Amino acid sequence: MQILKQPSLWPTLTWVGLLRLLVYLPYRWQLRIGAGFGWLLSHLARERRHVTHTNLHLCFPGLNATQHQKMFRDVFRHNGIGIMEAAMAWWAPESWFKQRVTLKGREHLDTALAQGKGVIMLGAHFSTLDLGGLLFSFHYPLNTLYRPNNNPLLDRIIYNGRARFTHNIDRSDFRSVIRKLKNNEIIWYAPDQDFGMKQSVFVPFFGVPAATLTATTRLAKLNASPILMLAQHRTENGQYELELYPAIEPFPTGDLQEDASLINRAIETAIRKDPAQYMWVHRRFKSHPKGKNYLYRNPPQTESKVP
């Protein structure tokens, strides 16, 4: 009832209520609705449009104008579908997805777990982010490092939704992380966002210097745990592919910049399978030696063309 007394939270409540109703529709309908959300956002969300155009311009400079615009449209389509997939991951029957997932490379994870040190499983912000967590939990129990959302209502909804398929651990709770690793459990962690220059180093991400967290090295040192990458993608036939890559070795190397470079290269490899399924709507290059958001201050040439 306290929520009803905070008008600033009403839009969130309305939006979440709508999503909760939509998850009762047939799966294919939800994908179409999600694609529609993406189309709307690509026209209405001016800041996200600008960020996406800039990121694609920086990371894929070899695209011509037509290719750029196609990827731009695909990014928003996938991210719109991802909104509906997150809602399905939180509230839809699990039976919808049991036969829709293929897990590749599980031998790499089994080999890592055989060391008895726990495993740090790297993820990235794919549009299938939450649904991928649910799908992975069909095969292995999962713990997830998370950053609380600034919107308290949305944070509660996301936390409770993800609790359905993972144990949430605040990213600052290293005591719980150590306990889970010593119990030979899996910790999922996505180091692909820009959290500022503190505790970060600048290393290339798709050829562009990016502030990259050094926390992965600290996590690996907690229990000498192996680190490997999980990629996740939806296919055009309504299926989902999860792929585990071999452990990154040696890691850590003793050099924070080299460690961060190894992490970024692993994430790049996962993204390149279908680049449009990555969340290019985020300001991955927000930090810059010349000032915050330096790379996002001027619109790229391709932004002037409405897709």
Buried (B, 14 or more C-beta within 10 A) or exposed (E): EEEEEEEEBEEBBEEBEEBEEBBEBEBEEBBBBBBBBBBEBBEEBEEBBBBBBBBBBBBBEEBEEEEBBBBBBBBBBBBBBBBBBBBBBBBBEBEBBEEBBEBEBEEBBEBBBEBEBBBBBBBBBBBBBBBBBBBBBEEBEBBBBBEBBEBEBBBEBBBEBBEBBBBBBEBEEBEBBBBBBBEBBBBBBBBBBBBEBEEBBBBBBBEBBBBBBBBBBBBBEBBEBBBBBBBBBBEEEEEBBBBBBBBBEEBBBEEBEBBBBBBBBBBBEBBEBBBBBBBBBBBBBBBBEEEEBEBBEEEBEBBEEEB
